């Protein structure tokens, strides 16, 4: 009898946990779908601003902050 009651309690708690996880997941997915166009616009603006002020970054020529740059093709 004790095991049956414990099993029913476990099933009820599991059901509530699963329901909570589903509701939270659907809520987060909905928020992500709503926020996506705003984030894309903001990132595109930052991307354009960065490359407008840093012409060498758009040409594929990166800057080395520390150390020395040595092309990989020179290694044999």
N, C-alpha and C positions, 0 to 999 in steps of 0.2 A: 504493500500500500504506500509505504514511504517513497519507494522508487517511482511509482506512478505519479504521485504528486510532484516530486522533483522534476520528472520528465515533462509534465504539463507546464510547470513554471518555466523551465528552460525553453520550451517551445514558444511560450508567450513572450518571454524576454527576447528571444531570437527574432520573432516576428516584428516586435517593436524596433529592434535594432536595424533590421533589414528595411523596414518602412522608413525609418529616419534617414538611413543612408541613401535610399532612393529619392526621397524628397530633397535632400541636400544636393545630391548629384544633379538632379533635374534643374534645381534653382541655379546652381553654378553654371550649368550649360546654357541656360537662358540668359543669364547675366553676360556670359562670354559672347553669345551671339549678338546681344544688344551693343556691347562695348566694342566689338570688332571694327566697325567702320571708323569710329572715333580714334582708336589706337592706330589704325592704318594711316589715317590722315596725319596724325601727330608724328608718327615715325617717318613718313614721307617728307614732312616739313623739316624735321631735324636732319634727315639724310641730305636734302637739298642745301640746307644751310651749311652743313659740314663741308660738303664738296665745293660749295661756292667760295668758302673762305680758305680752302686748302686744296689748290689745284694739283699738287703733286700726289695727293691721295687718290684722285680719280684716274690718274694715268697708270696706276698699277705699281708705281714706285713707292714702296713703303719707307718710312724712316726708322732707323735703328736708335732706340733710346739708350741702351747700354750694350757694350761689347762691340764687336766688329762684324761687318757683313761680309760673308764669303759665299759666292754662288755655289750651289751644289754641283753644277755641271763641271766645275774645275777639279773635282775629286776623281781620282782614277784608281 
